[in-house]
Amino acid sequence: MANAKPLAIFDGHNDVLLSLHLPERGKGRSFFKRGTQGHLDLPRAKKGGFAGGFFAVFVPNEPSAQTGRPPKSKKVGDPYAFPLAPALTLSYAQPVAMAVTASLFKLEAEAAGQLKVVRTADELETCLRTGVLAAVLHFEGAEAIDPGLDALYVFHQAGLRSLGPVWSRPTAFAHGVPFQFPHSPDTGPGLTDAGRELVRTCNRLGILLDNSHLNERGFWDLAGLTDAPIVATHSCAHAICPVTRNLTDKQLDAIGESDGIVGVNFATSFVRPDSANDADTPLSMIVDHVAYIAERIGIEHVGLGSDFDGAQVPAALGDAAGLPRLVAALRTRGFDDAALRKIAHENWVRVLRKTWKPLEQHATAQHATAQHATAGV
């Protein structure tokens, strides 16, 4: 059993692209060689059963701005309140997003078939079946998208299939949550008029909308507009850890009712009841959130959203190679094989198939039209 193949895990969020892109983080690091920097590379992914996930394009704050993040170390249980990070200018955000996006396609080109940027649920399922690492292009914050949405169509054609309207700062579309503890996610106004059009357009194109950094009013505005499942790619339960980034019971209920999913974040400051950035955090605290969400809204509506390369995760997990230890902790809590498969990847596949359906229907209709036109020649 020591050489048993690990359970295939599709993950809701990682920040490895930014880590590889930034000189101070990526120096000497290769995605194709096992390293000790960060949490994710191809050898560690294979070791741990990391079969794919949302590869985030995140644009850092402009150099003169404060980070708006909680400190890496603080006393256990200390409250904290950081203001929203300042909005980015389109002229700064768009070329950075372009460069980080290009880095994913460069990885695909260099991977010799070991990594594929997936655009349909069929492609995703094929990758999961054949062992090719499946990468979904995701924008964590819509700062690179102009209010007229021209860039949205361009990035969608390139492969964008998931978009968070905000990170924890304002955009032309919505307001992110500042990092605060203990605090409700109800921290400001909801979607703008441009944000409402963004939701409608993403629905038409088949782009998943991620609520993870959206404040509560924005969440409810989006929930009232969308005709797709409601998704939070990397968040946890506010009832356990009352930080602004986590979801209230009412929000969880809405996600379940929409046939959506929550990818449980591994960040210690989101799983611990005291919100401490403490590497000495047991894996049982991640399991607590999985179990709470599963009990609240059903096993079909919970997955994993690691935040690898973007947050401090428990030392007991370590990195992507340690995922079998989390699976073992879930099994110890009573999740059987069928439940583990749902958490690991089946729930994500279902939600993505349902969300990307407009795109696949459009492609089918185009194919049928082309066949009809050819037949008439």
N, C-alpha and C positions, 0 to 999 in steps of 0.2 A: 504493500500500500504506500510505501514511502515514495515511489515513483509515479503514483497516480496523477493523472492529468488534472490540474486545478480547474475549478468551476470557472467558466467564461463570464467575465464581469464587464458590462458596459457601464461606463461612468458618466455622471452628469456634468462634471466640470474639472478641467485642469488648466493651468497657466504655464505649461512648459514652453509654449511658443515665445512668450515674453522673456522667460528666463534664458532661452537660447539666443534671443535677439539682442538683449542688453549686454553691452561689453563687460560691465562689472559683474554680471551674473553668469554669463555664458562662456567666459574665457576658459579655454581648455576643455570645454564640455562638448561631447558628441552624443547625439540622440541614438547613434548606432553602436556605441560602446558602453558597457556597464561602468557607471561612475558612482561617485559618492556625493556629488552635488545634487541638490534638489531631491525630488521624489520619483521622477519618471524618465526612463529611456527604454529603448526597445528590448534590451536583454532583461531588464527588471520587469517590464510588462509581461514578457513571455514566462518568466519565472513565477509570477504571481497570478497569472490568468487574466491580466488586464487586456481584454479583447478589443477595446475601443472606447470611444467617448466623445464628448464635446470638447474640442480644442479651441480655447478662448483666444480671441483677439482683443486685447485690453490696451488702451492708450493711457500711459501714465500721466499724472498731473504735469502741467507745464513746469519747467524747472524752477520758477520763482514761487510756486504754490506750496502751501503746507499739505501734508499727506492726508490729513483727516482721519487717520487710522488710530486705533487704540495702541498704547505702547506694547512692545514685545514682552516686557516684564512689568508686573505690578503686583501689589499685595493681593493675596487671595481674597476675593469677595469685595474688593474696592469698587465703588461705583465709578463710572467714567462717562463723559459727555464730550464728544468732539463735534464741531460744526460740520456742515456739509463741505466737502471739498469744492473749490470754485469750478464753475463751468469752463469747458475748453472751447477754444475757437476752432471753427471748421478748418481754417487754413493750417492750423497745427495738427489737428486730429486726423485729418484725412490721409496725408502722406505717411504718417506713422502707422495707421491701420493698414494701408496698402502694403507697407514693407513687412509688417507682421503676418499679414495674410499670405504674401508671397513666400514667406519662410515655410508655411505649411506645404505649399505646392512644391517647393524645392525639396522638402523631406520626401514627399511622394515620389518625385523624380529620382532621388538618390536611393530609394528603399528597395529597388530591384524586385518590386512586387510584394514586399512585406508590409506595406502600408498603403491604404487607399482612402482618398477623400470620397466619402459616400454621399449620394444625393437622393437616393430612394431607399425605401424600406427593404426592397428586394436586394439591393446591393449590400445593405447592412446585414441581412440574414445570410447572404452568401459568404460574407467575410467572417461572420461568427461560426459558420459551418466549416470553413476551410482554414481558419487560423490566420487570415490576413488582418492586420490591425486596422480597424475601421475608425476613421476620423471624420467627425461632423464639424464643419466650419461654423463657429459661433462668435458673435460680437457681444462682448460684455460691456454694454453701453453703446448708444447710437450716436455718439459724437461725430463719427465719420459720415453720417447720413445727413444730407441737407434737408431743410423743411419741405422742399418740393418733392423729395423722395427719388430724384433722378439717380442718385448713387445707390439707393436700395435696389433698383432694377439691375444696375450694372453688377453689384456684388452678388445678387441672386443668380444672375447668369453665370458668374464665376464659380458658384457653389455654396453661397451663404444659405444655410437652412435653419438657423436659430439665432435669435436676436433678443437681447435684453434692452428695453428702451433706455435704461439708465444703469450706471454703476452708482456708488453712493455720492452723487453730485447731480446737479440739475442739468438737463439737456433741453433742447427745443421741444421735446415731446412729453417730459414728465419730471418728477422730482424723486431723487433717490433718498434712502434713509441714511441719516448720519449714524455713526457708530456710538450707541448709548446703552448703558446698563446701570440699573434696571430701568427699562422704559418700554412703552408700547410702540409698535411700528407706525402709529398714527402721528406723523411728524410734520405734515404740511399738506399743500394742495395736491390735487390729483392730476389726471392727464390734461394737457393743453389741447387746443383744437387740432394742432398738427399731430399730437399724440393719438388722438382718436382716428385720424386718417391713417396713421401708421398702422394701427391695429387692423383696420379694415383691409388695408393693402396687404399686410402680411397674411391675413386669412385668405385673400384671393390667390396669392402666390404660393401658399403652402409653406410659410416660414413660421417655425415655432416661436412663440413669445414667452420669454423667461421673466418671471416675476421676482426673482431672488433679491434684487436690490431695490425694488419698487416699494414706495411707502404704501401704507394701508389704503389711503383714499385712491391712489393710483391703481392699486390691486382691484378695488371694487369697481372703478370705472372700466378697467379692462375686462373684468368678469362680466359686466353688463353688456359689453359690445361683442366679445369674441364668439365665434361659432366653432372654435377648436377646443380641445382639452386645455384646462388651466394647468400650468406647469411652473414649478420652482426647481431649478436644476441643482441648486446647492444651498439648501436651507434646512432648519431643524424646527423643533416644537417649542414655541414660546412658553408653553405651560411648564416645561422643564428648565429651560434657560431663557429668562425674560430679557433678551437682548433685542434691539430693534430689527436685526436681520432675520429673526425667526418668525414663524407663522403662528397666529392665534388659532384657537380651536375653530372659530367661525371661518377663518380662511381655509383651514384644513378641510372643513366640511364642504366648502364650495369646490375645492379641488377634487374631492371624491365624487361629488355630484356631477361634475363635468367629465368624469372618466379620465381625470388627469393624474399627475404623479408628482411626488416630492422626492428629489434626490438628497438623501441625508448627508449633510456636510460633515467632514471629519475634523474640522478646525476645533481645537480644544476650547476656544473662547465661545463657541456656539453650542457645544455639547455639555459642558460643565455647568451645573446649577449656579456656580459662583462666577462664571464667565472668565476664568483665569487663563492666561496664555501659559499653560503649564504642561510641559512634555510628559510629566509623570501622571498621565491621565489614563485610566484603565479602558480597555476596549469595551468593557461593559457599558460605558457611558454613551458610546455610539449606538450600541445595541438598544439602550433604553429608548432612544429616539425612534429607531426603526420599529420597536415593539409598540411604542405609544401611538405612532401614526397608523400602523397596521390595525391596532385595536380600534382606533377612532374612526377610520374611514375605509378600512379593508386592506388586505394584503396586496390586492391588485394595484394599489395606489402609492406604493413606496418603493424606492430604489436607492441607489447610492450616488452621491455627488461629492467626490472626495475633496476637491479644492487642492489637489496635488500641485506643488510648486507655487502655490499662492497663499498658504497658511501653515501654521504650526499644527502638525498632527501628532497623535500620541506616539511616544517612543516605542511602545509595545507593537505598533504597526510598522513604523519606520519609513517605508516607502512602498511603491507598487509591488515589490517582491513579497511584501508581508501580507498581502490581501488574504491568502489562505488562513492566516491567524484570525482575521475578522470573520471569515466564513465559519471557522470552528467555534468562535464565540457566539455567533448567531445560532449555530446548531445546538450548542450547550443550552441556550435559552429556550429551545423547543421548536425551532423552525425546521421542518422536515425537508426532504429533497425537493418536493414540488414547490414549497414556499421559497426555498433558497433560489431556485431557478427563476421564479418570478422577480424576486428582489434583484438578482444578479443581472438579468438582461431581458426576460420576457415582457415585463411591464413596460420597459423603455421601447421595445420594438413595437408593441401594440399602440402606444401613444404616438410614436413617430409615424407609424403607418396611417393612423387616423388623421394626424396633423398634416402630413405631406400629401394626403389623398388628392387635394385640388390640383397639385402639380402633376401627379401621375395620371389623373383623369384628363388633364389638358394634353399631356404627351400622347395618350391613347387616341384622343380626338384628332390631334394633328396627324397621327399616323394613318388613321382611317380616312381622313380627308385627302391625304396624299395618295393613298391607294385608289380612292375613288377617281381622283383627277387623272391618275395614270391609266386607269381602266378606260377612261373616256377618250384617251388620245387616239 
